Amino acid sequence: MQFRASVRNLSATILLSISAPLWAQAAAGAPVNAPVPQTPTIQTPPAPSSPAMVPGTNPPATAPQPTNPVSADQPKATTAPAAPVAPKVVKKKGPTDSLKPGQYVWDKQSAYEGPMKIVAVLDIQRIYIFQNDKLIGFSTISAGKKGKETPTGYFNILQKNIDHKSNLYSNAPMPYMQRLTWDGIALHGGHIPGYPASHGCIRLPHEFAKLLFGVTQMNQEVVVLKDTATPAKRPEPKPEPVIDPVTPVPAPVQPVITPAPVPPTPIKT
C-alpha cells in the first residue's frame, strides 16, 4: 500500500496541471460560468404637485430642481463586478512520500530485463529506478553538500566496484560504488542523515545500493535533476574526428637487371 501511494504521489509531482482554475480564466478574459450580477435601476421620483395659492399670501418656497434630471431614455447605470482575487498559492516543500532518512522501497522483479532509467532529484533527496517505464524502486539519498554540490545532467556508469575505497578522501569506504565521472562522482552506499552531506557523490542506503548494483550494467544512463521542474541538459554529441584520406604510396619498382652474356670459352684442340 505504501508503494502504491508513493507512486501516485510521484505522478502528482511530475505531471503538470492541465486545467486552469476559475480565477485564472477570469483574469485572462475567458468566459466563465459565473452568475451575472443584477443591474440596479435608478427610480425617478414623481414630480411634486403645486399647492393651491391663497389670495394675500406669498407663494411657498420650492426646492431647487436638479439640473440634469434622469430621463427614461437615458441608459441605466451599472455597477462593474469586482475583479476576481487569485488565491494564495502555497508551495509545498519536501518529498511527496513518507520515507524517513535511510528508508527505501524496492519492488522485487522475477527478471530485470528491458531498458532501465535511473533518476536522482536533488531538491527532495530522492532517487527513482524505472524499468520498462515502470517504477520498481525509490529511496532516500544524501547528495553533495554546499560547496560540494552534486552536478546535474546525464551520466553513464563508467566503473563498478563492490568494495571501493576513496582515493581522494582518506580511503573512505564506498561500498557498491558505481562511478559516474572520473573526477570523483559516484553512486555508493553510505550514511543518510536526511540532508545533503557528501562531497559530491550520491549516497544510498547500503541495502538499496546493493540491490541497485546487482541490476545495473556498464554504461547505464543516470540522470541527475536539480528538481522535477528543471530538465537536465543532455550534452551535445562529440563530433567524430575528421581523418584526411591517405593516398597510398606506390611501392618503388625495382629495375630489371639483365646479366651481360658471357662469351664462350674457345675450346683448344
C-alpha positions as a printed Julia matrix, in Angstrom:
269×3 Matrix{Float64}:
   0.0     0.0     0.0
   2.83    2.38    0.83
   4.5     1.67   -2.51
   1.31    2.34   -4.48
   0.6     5.54   -2.57
   4.15    6.71   -3.21
   3.75    6.0    -6.92
   0.62    8.15   -7.01
   2.36   10.93   -5.13
   5.31   10.78   -7.51
   2.99   11.06  -10.52
   1.3    14.05   -8.94
   4.69   15.72   -8.56
   5.87   15.37  -12.15
   2.61   15.92  -14.02
   1.62   19.43  -14.98
  -1.84   20.78  -14.32
  -3.96   20.74  -17.48
  -6.9    22.77  -16.26
  -6.69   26.4   -15.15
  -8.68   27.49  -12.07
 -11.71   29.68  -12.44
  -9.94   32.79  -11.21
  -7.17   32.38  -13.78
  -9.71   32.11  -16.61
 -11.45   35.27  -15.45
  -8.19   37.18  -15.17
  -7.34   36.15  -18.74
 -10.7    37.43  -20.02
 -12.05   33.98  -20.82
 -15.77   33.36  -20.34
 -16.59   31.6   -17.1
 -19.77   30.08  -15.78
 -20.38   32.69  -13.1
 -23.75   34.28  -12.22
 -24.38   37.6   -13.96
 -24.86   40.41  -11.4
 -28.22   42.11  -11.47
 -28.1    45.67  -12.81
 -29.54   48.15  -10.29
 -32.08   50.61  -11.68
 -32.5    54.21  -10.61
 -36.06   55.14   -9.78
 -37.23   58.62  -10.81
 -39.33   60.22   -8.01
 -42.7    61.67   -9.08
 -42.82   65.43   -9.57
 -44.42   67.2    -6.53
 -47.8    68.85   -7.15
 -48.05   72.63   -6.84
 -50.0    73.77   -3.72
 -53.07   75.94   -4.19
 -52.45   79.65   -3.94
 -54.38   81.58   -1.28
 -55.01   85.25   -2.05
 -52.92   87.64    0.02
 -50.2    85.1     0.84
 -46.7    84.72   -0.54
 -46.04   81.73   -2.75
 -44.31   78.89   -0.87
 -40.63   78.33   -1.47
 -39.92   75.47   -3.8
 -36.96   73.09   -3.57
 -34.33   73.53   -6.26
 -34.7    71.08   -9.14
 -31.76   69.01  -10.37
 -30.1    70.48  -13.42
 -29.75   67.09  -15.14
 -32.82   65.06  -14.32
 -32.73   61.37  -15.2
 -34.93   60.61  -18.17
 -36.41   57.37  -19.27
 -34.31   57.45  -22.45
 -31.03   57.75  -20.54
 -29.18   54.41  -20.08
 -29.32   52.91  -16.64
 -26.21   52.97  -14.5
 -24.48   49.64  -13.87
 -22.04   48.5   -11.21
 -18.9    46.77  -12.52
 -18.28   43.38  -10.89
 -15.28   43.19   -8.61
 -12.13   41.74  -10.15
 -11.52   38.11   -9.1
  -8.83   37.68   -6.47
  -6.28   34.98   -7.1
  -5.92   32.53   -4.23
  -2.56   32.45   -2.49
  -0.51   29.54   -3.75
   1.47   27.8    -1.04
   4.39   25.86   -2.44
   4.8    22.53   -0.74
   8.36   21.73    0.19
   9.93   18.36    0.7
   9.32   14.94   -0.85
   5.93   13.53   -1.77
   6.36   10.31    0.2
   6.66    9.45    3.88
  10.11    7.81    3.79
  12.42    8.63    6.66
  16.19    9.06    6.15
  17.74    5.71    5.24
  14.47    4.11    4.12
  13.68    2.87    0.61
  11.12    0.89   -1.4
  12.09   -1.94   -3.76
   9.59   -3.96   -5.78
  11.42   -7.21   -6.48
  11.02   -8.46  -10.06
  11.17  -12.0   -11.35
  13.53  -10.82  -14.09
  15.25   -7.48  -14.61
  15.06   -7.19  -18.37
  14.38   -4.21  -20.59
  15.52   -0.59  -20.61
  16.27    0.9   -17.2
  16.14    4.55  -16.15
  17.78    5.93  -13.01
  16.74    9.45  -11.97
  18.03   11.33   -8.91
  16.23   14.51   -7.78
  18.43   16.71   -5.6
  15.93   19.15   -4.07
  13.91   16.35   -2.48
  16.91   14.0    -1.96
  15.36   11.02   -3.74
  16.38    8.52   -6.43
  13.92    6.63   -8.64
  14.51    3.41  -10.6
  12.35    2.59  -13.62
  12.38   -0.5   -15.81
  10.24   -0.68  -18.93
   8.78    2.68  -17.76
   7.59    1.03  -14.53
   8.74    2.32  -11.17
  10.44   -0.59   -9.39
  12.16    1.24   -6.56
  12.96    4.58   -4.94
  15.0     5.68   -1.97
  16.23    8.49    0.21
  19.7     9.77   -0.68
  22.33   12.18    0.57
  23.87   14.22   -2.23
  26.63   16.84   -2.25
  26.63   19.47    0.49
  27.02   23.22   -0.03
  30.27   23.94   -1.82
  30.48   20.3    -2.99
  27.18   20.14   -4.89
  26.42   17.09   -6.98
  26.48   18.06  -10.66
  23.28   17.73  -12.67
  22.95   16.26  -16.13
  23.23   12.96  -17.95
  25.88   10.46  -16.91
  26.84    6.86  -17.6
  28.15    4.17  -15.28
  31.85    4.03  -16.05
  33.05    1.6   -13.38
  31.59   -0.77  -10.76
  33.34   -1.96   -7.62
  31.72   -3.75   -4.67
  34.42   -2.78   -2.14
  35.81    0.53   -3.37
  37.91    2.91   -1.24
  38.1     6.62   -1.98
  41.46    7.78   -3.32
  40.5    11.41   -2.59
  39.18   11.26    0.98
  41.43    9.12    3.21
  40.38    5.74    1.81
  36.77    6.3     2.91
  34.69    3.19    2.18
  32.38    3.45   -0.83
  30.61    0.05   -0.97
  28.78   -0.91   -4.14
  30.37    2.01   -5.96
  29.11    2.88   -9.44
  31.26    5.62  -10.94
  29.61    8.45  -12.91
  32.65   10.68  -13.56
  36.41   10.23  -13.43
  36.81   13.16  -11.01
  35.08   11.59   -8.01
  31.28   11.47   -8.53
  29.62    8.09   -7.96
  26.64    6.22   -6.55
  27.54    4.21   -3.45
  26.3     3.07   -0.07
  26.72    5.44    2.83
  25.2     7.34    5.76
  21.86    9.06    5.02
  21.32   11.86    7.58
  18.31   13.38    5.83
  20.1    16.25    4.09
  22.94   16.75    1.57
  26.18   15.8     3.34
  28.53   14.17    0.81
  31.49   15.59   -1.13
  29.54   15.32   -4.38
  28.64   11.64   -4.56
  25.1    10.32   -4.22
  24.93    8.21   -1.09
  22.39    5.4    -0.97
  21.21    3.19    1.91
  23.52    0.17    1.98
  20.88   -2.42    1.14
  19.44   -0.27   -1.65
  22.94    0.29   -3.06
  23.44   -3.49   -3.08
  20.13   -4.1    -4.86
  20.82   -1.42   -7.46
  24.38   -2.66   -8.01
  23.01   -6.11   -8.85
  20.67   -4.98  -11.64
  22.67   -2.3   -13.48
  25.01   -2.74  -16.41
  28.06   -0.83  -17.52
  27.26    2.33  -19.49
  23.81    2.52  -17.84
  22.48    6.09  -18.09
  21.87    8.02  -14.87
  20.03   11.37  -14.88
  20.57   13.86  -12.03
  17.97   16.65  -11.79
  18.02   19.81   -9.71
  14.23   19.44   -9.29
  11.34   17.96  -11.23
  10.6    21.31  -12.91
  14.11   21.87  -14.29
  15.1    19.49  -17.08
  18.7    18.4   -17.27
  20.66   19.41  -20.32
  21.83   16.5   -22.4
  25.41   17.02  -23.59
  25.95   17.64  -27.25
  27.32   14.61  -29.09
  31.03   14.93  -29.72
  31.84   15.25  -33.41
  33.85   12.43  -34.86
  37.41   13.42  -35.69
  37.98   14.23  -39.32
  40.63   11.99  -40.82
  42.22   13.12  -44.03
  42.19   10.42  -46.65
  45.58    8.84  -47.08
  46.76    8.4   -50.64
  48.55    5.1   -50.95
  52.15    5.47  -52.0
  53.05    3.08  -54.76
  55.87    0.71  -54.0
  59.09    1.52  -55.83
  59.64   -0.51  -58.95
  62.85   -2.47  -58.86
  64.76   -2.23  -62.14
  65.22   -5.44  -64.04
  68.92   -6.18  -64.5
  69.79   -8.38  -67.41
  73.19  -10.07  -66.98
  75.62   -9.49  -69.81
  76.2   -12.53  -71.99
  79.39  -14.42  -71.23
  81.44  -15.08  -74.35
  82.04  -18.76  -74.91
  85.41  -20.04  -73.94
  87.34  -21.32  -77.01
  87.99  -25.0   -76.94
  91.58  -25.98  -77.51
  92.14  -28.96  -79.57
